[in-house]
């Protein structure tokens, strides 16, 4: 049986997906081109060509200031994601997007596996969102441990995206043709 996706389901799905993509982009930039040491080296090279010198600590502070506006967008997107996931967990109370039980006896092994992946994913997202909020608003003594846990988010997020996209493509090219068009338009693929 083909599953149909309501408009609110599709909007929420793609809003969350775009938020995750944007968050990953900011993380990628922070770890690569906008890495503070890399940026400090570029600044140091430019300044030395013009006969100016800053200490390594000053260069790092300057590099952090340059990339801060980009990182602010990571934080803003995190707030958006808190709202989107809050909505995701409220909607079942209004009859939309029920959270499925992975312990149901009516599920096949494959369906049970899929449900557990989502439960684990949701739990990890909640942990990431809570630790992100603790970094911003929590007690100062909690910041370091919250940040350590929060940094681990990239691993589960990338793993989930790979598993999710692989599962969608596998479904699209085997028994659930049209799953991609249904999550985009809400309608069954007309090519069949």
C-alpha positions in Angstrom: 0.0 0.0 0.0 1.3 3.4 -1.0 1.6 6.0 1.8 0.4 9.5 1.0 1.9 12.5 2.6 -0.1 15.5 3.7 0.9 19.0 2.9 1.9 19.7 6.5 4.0 16.5 6.5 5.8 17.4 3.3 6.4 21.1 4.4 7.8 19.9 7.7 9.9 17.2 6.2 11.6 19.6 3.7 12.0 22.4 6.2 13.8 20.0 8.6 15.8 18.6 5.7 16.9 22.1 4.5 17.7 23.1 8.1 20.0 20.0 8.5 21.6 20.7 5.2 22.3 24.3 6.2 23.6 23.2 9.6 26.0 20.7 8.0 27.2 23.4 5.6 28.1 25.7 8.4 29.9 22.8 10.2 31.7 21.9 7.0 32.8 25.5 6.5 34.0 25.8 10.1 36.0 22.7 9.8 37.6 23.5 6.4 37.9 26.8 4.6 36.8 28.9 7.6 38.9 26.9 10.1 40.3 29.4 12.5 43.9 28.2 12.1 43.6 28.2 8.3 42.1 31.7 8.3 44.8 32.9 10.8 47.5 31.7 8.4 45.9 33.6 5.5 45.7 36.8 7.6 49.2 36.4 8.9 50.5 36.0 5.3 48.7 39.1 4.1 49.9 41.2 7.1 53.5 40.0 6.8 53.5 41.1 3.1 52.5 44.5 4.3 55.1 44.7 7.1 52.6 44.1 9.9 52.7 41.4 12.6 50.1 40.1 15.0 50.6 37.3 17.6 49.1 33.9 16.9 46.5 34.6 19.6 45.5 37.9 18.0 45.3 36.2 14.6 43.0 33.5 16.0 40.8 36.1 17.6 40.5 38.0 14.3 39.8 34.8 12.4 37.0 33.9 14.9 35.5 37.4 14.4 35.5 37.0 10.6 33.7 33.7 10.7 31.3 34.7 13.6 28.5 36.0 11.3 28.5 32.6 9.5 28.4 30.7 12.8 25.5 32.9 14.0 23.5 31.4 11.1 24.2 28.0 12.5 22.8 29.1 15.8 19.7 30.8 14.2 19.0 27.6 12.2 19.3 25.6 15.4 16.5 27.8 16.9 14.4 27.1 13.8 15.1 23.4 14.2 13.9 23.5 17.8 10.6 25.1 16.6 10.3 22.5 13.7 10.9 19.6 16.0 8.6 21.1 18.7 5.9 21.2 15.9 6.8 17.7 14.8 6.1 16.4 18.3 2.9 18.5 18.8 1.2 17.5 15.5 0.3 13.9 16.6 -1.9 15.5 19.3 -3.9 17.1 16.4 -4.1 13.9 14.3 -1.2 14.7 12.0 2.0 12.8 11.6 1.5 10.2 14.3 4.7 8.8 15.9 4.7 5.1 15.1 5.4 2.5 17.6 8.4 0.3 16.7 7.2 -2.3 19.2 3.9 -3.0 17.3 3.4 -6.7 16.6 1.9 -5.8 13.2 5.2 -4.6 11.8 7.5 -6.6 9.6 11.2 -6.9 10.6 12.0 -4.3 7.9 9.3 -1.9 9.2 10.4 -2.4 12.8 14.0 -1.6 11.8 12.9 1.6 10.0 10.8 2.7 13.0 13.8 2.1 15.4 16.1 4.2 13.1 13.7 7.1 13.4 13.3 6.7 17.2 17.1 6.7 17.5 17.3 9.7 15.1 14.7 11.7 17.0 16.4 11.0 20.3 19.8 12.1 18.9 18.2 15.3 17.5 16.6 16.1 20.8 20.0 15.6 22.5 21.6 17.9 20.0 19.0 20.6 20.3 19.1 20.5 24.1 22.9 20.6 24.2 22.9 23.5 21.7 20.4 25.4 23.9 22.6 24.6 26.9 25.6 26.0 25.1 23.8 29.2 24.5 21.6 29.6 27.6 22.7 27.0 30.1 24.9 27.3 33.2 28.5 28.1 32.5 29.7 24.9 34.1 27.7 22.9 31.6 29.0 24.5 28.5 32.1 22.3 28.0 30.3 19.0 28.3 27.3 20.2 26.3 29.7 21.3 23.5 31.5 17.9 23.6 28.2 16.1 23.2 26.8 18.6 20.6 29.9 18.2 18.4 29.1 14.5 18.1 25.9 15.4 16.3 27.7 15.5 13.0 28.3 11.8 13.2 24.8 10.6 13.7 23.4 13.3 11.3 25.6 12.2 8.4 25.0 8.5 9.2 21.2 9.1 9.3 21.2 11.1 6.0 23.2 8.3 4.3 20.8 5.6 5.7 17.7 7.7 4.9 18.7 8.5 1.3 19.9 4.9 0.7 16.6 3.6 1.9 14.6 6.0 -0.1 16.5 5.2 -3.3 16.2 1.5 -2.6 12.5 1.8 -2.1 12.1 4.0 -5.2 13.9 1.5 -7.4 12.2 -1.6 -6.0 8.8 -2.0 -4.4 7.8 1.6 -3.6 8.1 3.4 -7.0 7.0 7.0 -6.7 7.9 7.5 -3.1 10.1 10.5 -4.0 7.4 12.2 -6.1 4.9 11.7 -3.3 7.1 13.4 -0.7 7.6 16.2 -3.1 4.2 16.8 -4.5 2.0 14.6 -2.4 0.7 12.8 -5.6 1.4 9.4 -7.0 4.0 9.3 -9.8 2.0 9.5 -13.0 4.6 7.5 -15.1 3.3 4.2 -13.9 
